[in-house]
Amino acid sequence: MDSTLAAEASVSSDGKLVIFVAHICRRALRCSITRDALERHFWAPIGANEARLLKAYTDGHGRIAAAVERRMLRAPDEPIKLNAADFSH
């Protein structure tokens, strides 16, 4: 499965999610990853500002794309919200 994460991502208004679009199998899916996952698995400092969260997301692009693909295969019709458990293996 080939997936591409959109270059643009944004932090939710409450600061708890990074929101992005993944293009998988000619579908555009709105996805998110929690701040907690970025802090635990992608070196974002606890309480990081918006710019640092987005940098952690960008730096973790490959692992995040792989997690999106795994989630898509398990539940193709559900929204994708990645959390720390998606990277604990």
C-alpha distances in whole Angstrom, upper triangle without the diagonal:
4,6,10,13,16,19,21,22,25,27,28,32,32,31,29,25,23,21,19,16,12,11,7,7,11,12,14,14,17,17,19,20,24,26,27,23,24,27,27,24,23,27,28,32,33,34,33,33,31,30,29,27,25,25,24,21,20,21,19,16,13,14,14,11,10,12,11,7,10,12,10,9,13,14,13,16,17,18,16,19,18,21,23,22,18,19,22,21
4,7,10,13,16,19,19,23,25,26,30,31,29,28,24,21,20,17,14,10,8,6,7,9,11,12,13,16,16,18,19,23,25,26,23,23,26,26,23,22,26,27,30,32,33,31,31,28,28,27,25,23,23,22,19,18,19,17,14,12,13,13,9,9,12,11,8,11,13,11,12,15,16,14,17,18,18,16,19,18,21,23,23,19,19,22,22
4,7,10,13,15,16,19,21,23,26,28,26,24,20,18,16,13,10,7,6,5,7,9,10,10,10,13,12,15,16,20,22,23,20,20,24,24,21,20,23,24,27,29,30,28,28,25,24,24,22,19,20,19,16,15,16,14,11,10,12,10,7,8,10,8,7,11,12,10,12,15,16,13,16,17,16,13,16,15,19,20,21,17,18,21,21
4,6,9,12,13,16,19,21,24,26,24,23,19,16,14,11,9,6,5,7,10,10,10,9,10,12,12,14,15,19,21,23,20,19,23,23,20,19,22,22,26,27,28,25,25,22,21,21,19,17,17,17,14,12,14,13,9,9,12,10,7,10,12,10,10,14,14,13,15,18,18,16,18,18,16,14,16,16,19,21,22,18,18,22,22
4,6,8,9,13,15,17,21,22,20,19,16,12,11,7,6,4,6,9,12,12,12,9,10,10,9,11,12,16,18,20,17,16,20,21,18,16,19,19,23,24,24,22,22,19,18,18,16,13,14,14,10,10,12,11,7,9,11,9,7,10,11,9,11,14,14,13,16,19,18,16,18,17,15,13,14,14,17,19,20,17,17,21,22
4,5,7,11,14,16,19,21,19,19,16,12,10,6,5,6,8,11,14,13,12,9,10,10,10,12,14,17,18,21,19,17,21,23,20,18,21,20,23,25,25,22,21,17,17,18,16,12,14,15,11,10,13,13,10,12,14,12,10,14,15,12,14,18,17,16,19,22,21,19,20,19,16,14,15,16,19,21,23,20,20,24,25
4,6,10,13,16,19,21,19,19,16,12,11,8,9,10,11,14,18,17,16,13,14,13,13,13,15,18,18,21,19,17,20,22,20,17,19,18,22,24,23,20,19,15,14,15,14,10,11,13,10,8,12,12,10,13,15,13,12,16,17,15,17,20,20,19,22,25,24,22,23,22,19,17,18,17,20,22,24,21,21,25,26
4,7,10,13,16,18,16,17,14,10,9,7,8,10,13,16,19,18,17,13,13,12,12,12,14,16,17,20,19,17,20,22,21,18,20,18,21,22,22,19,17,13,12,14,13,9,11,13,10,9,13,14,12,15,17,14,14,18,18,16,19,22,21,20,24,25,24,23,23,22,18,17,17,17,20,22,24,22,22,26,28
4,7,10,13,15,13,13,10,7,6,5,8,10,13,16,20,19,17,14,13,10,10,9,10,13,13,17,16,14,17,19,18,16,18,15,18,19,18,16,14,11,11,12,10,7,10,11,8,9,13,13,11,15,16,13,13,17,16,15,18,20,19,19,23,24,23,21,22,20,16,14,14,14,16,19,21,19,20,23,25
4,6,9,11,10,11,8,6,5,7,10,13,16,19,23,22,20,16,15,12,11,9,11,12,12,16,15,14,16,19,19,16,18,15,17,18,16,14,12,8,9,12,9,7,11,12,10,11,15,15,14,18,18,15,16,20,19,17,20,22,21,21,25,25,24,23,23,21,17,15,14,15,16,19,22,20,21,24,27
4,7,8,6,7,6,4,6,9,13,16,19,22,25,25,22,19,17,13,12,9,10,10,9,13,14,12,14,17,17,16,16,13,15,15,13,11,10,6,9,11,8,7,11,12,10,13,15,15,16,19,19,16,18,21,19,18,21,23,21,22,26,26,24,24,23,21,17,16,13,14,15,17,20,19,20,23,26
4,5,5,6,5,6,7,10,14,17,20,23,26,25,22,19,17,13,12,9,10,10,10,13,15,14,16,18,19,18,19,16,17,16,14,14,12,9,12,14,11,11,15,15,13,16,19,18,18,22,21,17,19,22,20,19,22,23,21,22,26,25,24,23,22,19,16,15,13,14,15,17,20,20,21,24,27
4,5,8,9,10,10,14,17,20,24,26,29,29,26,22,20,16,15,13,14,13,12,16,17,17,18,21,22,21,21,18,19,17,15,14,12,10,14,15,13,14,17,18,17,19,22,22,22,25,25,21,23,26,24,22,26,27,25,25,29,29,27,27,25,22,19,18,16,17,18,20,23,23,24,27,30
4,6,8,10,12,15,19,22,25,27,31,30,27,24,21,17,16,13,13,11,10,13,16,15,16,19,20,20,20,17,17,15,12,13,12,11,15,15,13,15,18,18,17,20,22,22,22,26,24,21,24,26,23,22,26,27,24,26,29,28,26,27,26,22,19,18,15,17,16,18,21,22,23,25,28
4,6,8,10,14,17,20,24,26,30,29,27,23,21,17,15,12,11,9,7,11,13,12,13,16,17,16,16,13,13,12,9,10,9,8,11,12,9,11,14,14,14,17,19,18,19,22,21,18,21,23,21,21,24,25,23,25,28,27,26,26,26,22,19,17,14,15,14,16,19,20,20,22,26
4,7,10,13,17,19,23,24,28,28,25,22,19,16,13,10,9,6,5,8,10,10,11,13,15,15,16,13,13,12,10,11,11,10,13,13,10,12,15,14,13,16,18,17,18,21,19,16,19,21,19,18,22,22,20,22,25,24,23,24,23,20,16,15,11,12,11,13,16,16,17,19,23
4,6,10,13,15,19,21,24,25,22,18,16,12,10,6,6,4,5,9,9,9,11,14,14,14,15,13,14,13,13,12,12,10,13,13,9,10,13,12,10,14,16,15,15,18,17,13,16,18,16,15,19,19,17,19,22,22,20,21,20,17,14,12,9,9,10,12,15,15,16,18,21
4,7,10,13,16,18,22,22,20,16,14,11,8,5,5,6,7,11,10,9,12,14,14,13,14,12,15,15,14,12,12,9,11,11,8,7,11,10,8,11,13,12,12,15,15,11,14,16,15,14,17,19,17,18,21,22,21,20,20,18,14,12,10,10,11,13,16,15,16,19,22
4,7,10,14,16,20,19,16,13,11,7,6,4,7,9,11,14,13,12,15,18,17,16,18,16,18,18,17,16,15,12,13,14,11,10,13,13,10,12,15,14,13,16,16,12,13,16,15,13,16,18,16,16,20,20,19,18,18,15,12,10,9,10,12,15,18,16,17,21,23
4,7,10,13,16,16,14,10,8,6,5,6,8,11,13,16,15,14,17,19,18,16,19,17,20,21,20,18,17,14,15,16,13,10,13,13,10,11,14,13,11,14,14,11,11,14,13,11,14,16,15,15,18,19,18,17,17,15,12,10,10,11,14,17,19,16,18,21,23
4,7,10,13,12,10,6,5,5,6,8,11,14,17,19,17,17,21,22,20,19,22,20,24,24,24,22,21,18,18,19,16,14,16,16,12,13,16,15,12,14,15,12,10,14,13,10,13,15,14,13,17,18,17,15,15,14,11,10,11,13,16,19,20,18,19,23,24
4,6,10,10,8,6,5,7,7,10,12,16,18,20,18,17,21,22,20,19,22,21,25,26,26,24,23,20,20,21,18,15,17,17,13,13,16,14,11,12,13,10,8,11,11,8,9,13,12,10,14,16,15,13,14,13,11,10,12,12,16,19,20,16,18,21,22
4,7,6,5,5,6,9,10,13,16,19,22,24,21,21,25,25,23,22,25,25,28,29,29,27,27,24,23,24,21,19,20,20,16,16,18,17,13,14,15,13,10,12,13,10,10,14,13,11,14,16,16,13,14,15,13,12,15,16,19,22,22,19,20,24,24
4,5,5,6,8,11,11,15,17,20,23,25,22,22,26,26,23,23,26,26,30,31,31,29,29,26,26,26,24,21,23,22,18,18,20,18,14,14,15,13,10,11,12,9,8,11,11,9,10,14,13,10,12,14,13,12,15,16,19,22,22,18,20,23,23
4,5,8,10,14,15,18,20,24,27,28,25,26,29,29,27,26,30,30,34,35,35,33,33,30,30,30,27,25,26,25,22,22,23,21,18,17,18,17,13,14,15,12,10,13,14,10,11,15,14,11,13,15,15,15,18,19,23,25,25,21,23,26,25
4,7,10,13,15,19,21,25,28,29,27,27,31,31,29,28,31,31,34,35,36,34,33,30,29,30,28,25,26,26,22,22,24,23,19,19,20,18,15,16,18,14,13,16,16,13,14,18,17,13,14,16,16,16,20,21,24,27,27,23,25,28,28
4,6,10,12,16,19,22,25,27,25,25,29,29,27,26,30,29,33,33,33,31,31,27,28,29,26,23,25,25,21,21,24,22,18,19,20,17,14,16,16,13,12,15,14,11,13,16,14,11,11,13,13,13,16,18,22,25,25,21,24,27,27
4,7,9,13,16,20,22,25,22,22,26,27,25,24,27,26,30,30,30,28,27,24,24,25,22,20,22,22,18,18,21,20,17,18,19,16,13,16,16,12,12,16,14,12,15,17,15,12,12,13,11,12,14,16,20,23,24,21,22,26,27
4,6,10,13,16,19,21,19,20,23,24,23,22,25,24,27,28,27,26,25,22,23,24,21,19,21,20,17,18,20,18,16,17,17,14,12,14,13,10,11,14,12,10,13,15,12,10,10,10,8,8,11,13,17,20,20,17,20,23,24
4,7,11,14,17,19,17,18,21,22,21,20,23,22,25,25,24,23,22,19,20,21,18,16,19,19,15,16,19,18,15,17,17,13,13,15,14,11,13,15,13,12,15,16,14,12,12,10,7,7,9,11,15,18,19,17,19,22,24
4,7,10,13,15,14,14,18,19,18,17,20,19,22,22,22,20,20,17,19,19,15,14,17,16,12,14,17,15,13,15,14,10,10,13,11,8,11,13,11,11,14,15,13,12,12,10,7,5,6,8,11,15,16,13,15,19,21
4,7,10,12,11,11,14,16,15,14,17,16,18,18,18,17,17,14,16,16,12,12,15,13,10,13,15,13,13,15,14,10,11,14,11,9,13,14,12,13,16,17,15,15,15,12,9,6,5,6,9,12,14,12,14,17,19
4,7,8,7,7,11,12,11,11,14,12,15,15,15,15,15,13,15,14,10,11,13,11,8,12,13,11,11,13,12,8,11,13,10,10,13,14,12,14,17,17,16,17,17,14,11,8,6,4,6,9,11,10,11,14,17
4,5,5,7,9,10,11,11,13,11,13,12,13,13,14,13,15,14,10,12,14,12,10,14,15,13,14,16,14,11,14,16,13,13,17,17,15,17,20,19,19,20,20,17,14,11,7,6,5,7,11,11,12,14,17
4,5,5,6,9,10,10,11,8,10,9,9,9,11,10,12,11,7,10,12,10,10,13,14,13,15,17,15,13,16,18,15,16,20,20,18,21,23,23,22,23,24,20,17,15,11,10,8,9,13,13,13,15,18
4,5,5,6,8,10,10,9,10,8,10,11,13,14,16,13,10,13,15,12,12,16,16,14,16,18,15,14,17,18,15,17,20,19,18,21,23,22,22,24,24,21,18,15,12,10,7,6,10,11,11,12,16
4,5,5,6,7,9,9,11,11,13,13,15,15,16,14,10,13,14,10,10,14,13,11,13,15,12,10,14,14,12,13,17,16,15,18,20,20,20,21,22,19,17,14,11,8,5,4,8,8,8,10,13
4,6,6,5,7,6,9,9,11,10,12,12,13,10,7,9,10,6,7,11,10,9,11,13,11,10,14,15,13,14,18,18,17,20,22,22,22,23,24,21,19,15,13,10,8,8,11,11,10,12,15
4,6,6,6,4,6,6,9,8,12,13,13,10,8,12,12,8,10,13,13,11,15,17,14,13,17,18,16,18,21,21,20,23,25,25,25,27,27,24,22,19,15,13,10,9,12,13,12,13,16
4,6,7,8,9,9,12,12,15,16,17,14,12,15,14,11,12,15,14,12,15,16,13,13,17,17,15,17,20,19,19,22,24,23,24,26,27,24,22,19,16,12,10,7,10,11,9,10,13
4,6,8,10,12,14,14,17,17,17,14,12,14,13,9,10,13,11,9,12,13,10,10,14,14,12,15,18,17,17,20,22,22,23,24,26,23,21,18,15,12,10,7,10,10,7,8,11
4,6,9,11,14,12,14,14,14,11,9,11,9,6,7,10,8,6,10,11,9,10,13,14,13,15,18,18,18,21,23,23,24,25,27,24,22,18,16,13,12,10,13,12,10,12,14
4,6,9,12,10,13,14,13,9,9,11,10,7,10,12,9,9,13,15,13,13,17,18,17,19,22,22,22,25,27,27,28,29,30,28,25,21,19,16,14,12,16,16,13,14,17
4,6,8,6,9,10,10,7,6,9,8,6,9,11,10,10,14,16,15,14,18,19,18,19,22,23,22,25,27,27,28,29,30,27,24,21,18,15,14,13,16,16,14,16,19
4,6,5,9,11,11,8,8,12,11,9,12,15,14,14,17,20,18,18,21,23,21,23,26,26,26,28,31,30,31,32,33,29,27,23,20,18,16,15,18,19,17,18,21
4,5,9,12,13,10,10,14,14,12,14,17,17,16,20,22,20,19,23,24,22,23,27,27,26,28,31,30,30,32,32,29,26,23,20,18,15,14,17,19,17,18,22
4,7,9,12,10,9,13,14,13,15,18,18,18,21,23,22,20,24,26,24,24,28,28,27,29,32,32,31,32,32,29,26,23,20,19,17,16,20,21,20,21,25
4,7,8,6,6,10,10,10,12,15,15,16,18,21,20,19,22,24,22,23,27,27,26,28,31,31,31,32,32,29,25,23,20,18,17,16,20,21,20,21,25
4,6,5,6,9,10,11,13,14,16,17,19,22,22,20,23,25,24,24,28,29,27,29,32,32,32,32,32,29,25,23,20,20,19,19,23,23,22,24,27
4,6,5,6,9,10,11,12,14,15,17,20,20,18,20,23,22,22,25,27,25,27,30,30,29,29,29,27,23,21,18,18,18,19,22,22,21,24,27
4,6,5,6,9,10,11,12,14,15,19,19,18,20,23,22,22,25,27,26,28,31,31,31,31,31,28,25,22,20,19,19,20,24,23,22,25,27
4,5,5,6,9,10,10,12,14,18,17,16,19,21,21,21,24,26,25,27,30,30,30,30,31,28,25,22,20,18,18,18,21,21,19,22,25
4,5,5,6,9,10,11,12,16,15,13,16,19,18,18,21,23,22,23,26,27,26,27,27,24,21,18,16,14,14,14,18,18,17,19,22
4,5,5,6,9,10,11,14,15,13,15,18,17,17,20,22,21,22,26,26,26,26,26,24,20,18,16,15,16,16,20,18,18,21,23
4,5,5,6,8,10,13,14,13,15,18,18,18,21,23,23,24,27,28,28,28,29,26,23,20,18,17,17,17,21,19,18,21,23
4,5,5,6,9,12,11,10,13,16,15,16,19,20,20,22,25,25,26,26,27,25,22,18,16,14,14,14,17,16,14,17,19
4,6,5,6,10,10,8,10,13,13,13,16,18,17,19,22,22,23,22,24,21,18,15,14,12,13,13,16,14,13,17,19
4,5,5,9,10,9,11,14,14,14,17,19,19,20,23,24,24,24,25,24,21,18,17,15,16,17,19,17,16,19,21
4,6,8,9,9,11,14,14,15,18,19,20,21,24,25,26,26,27,26,23,19,18,16,17,16,19,17,15,18,19
4,6,6,6,9,10,11,12,14,16,17,18,20,21,22,22,24,23,20,17,15,13,14,13,15,13,11,14,16
4,6,5,6,9,10,10,12,14,15,16,18,20,21,20,22,21,19,15,15,13,15,15,17,14,13,16,17
4,5,5,6,9,10,11,13,14,15,17,19,20,20,22,21,20,16,16,14,16,16,17,14,12,15,16
4,5,5,6,9,10,11,12,14,16,17,18,19,21,20,18,15,14,11,13,12,13,10,8,12,12
4,5,5,6,9,10,11,12,14,16,16,16,19,17,15,11,11,8,10,11,12,9,9,12,14
4,5,5,6,9,10,10,12,14,15,15,17,16,15,11,12,10,13,14,15,11,12,15,16
4,5,5,6,9,10,11,13,14,14,17,17,16,12,13,11,13,14,14,10,10,13,13
4,5,5,6,8,10,11,12,13,15,14,13,10,10,8,10,11,10,7,8,11,11
4,6,5,6,9,10,10,10,13,11,10,7,9,8,11,13,13,9,11,14,15
4,5,5,6,9,10,9,13,12,12,10,12,11,14,16,15,11,13,16,15
4,5,5,6,9,10,13,12,13,10,12,11,13,14,13,9,11,13,13
4,5,5,6,7,10,9,9,7,9,8,11,13,12,9,11,14,14
4,5,5,5,8,8,9,8,11,11,14,17,15,12,15,18,18
4,6,6,10,10,12,11,14,14,17,18,17,13,16,18,17
4,6,9,9,12,11,13,13,15,17,15,12,15,17,16
4,6,6,9,9,12,13,15,18,16,14,17,19,19
4,6,8,9,13,14,17,20,19,16,19,21,21
4,7,9,12,15,18,21,20,18,21,23,24
4,6,9,12,15,18,17,15,19,21,22
4,6,10,13,16,16,14,17,20,22
4,6,10,13,13,11,14,17,18
4,7,10,11,9,12,15,17
4,7,8,6,9,11,14
4,5,6,8,10,13
4,5,6,7,10
4,5,5,8
4,6,8
4,6
4
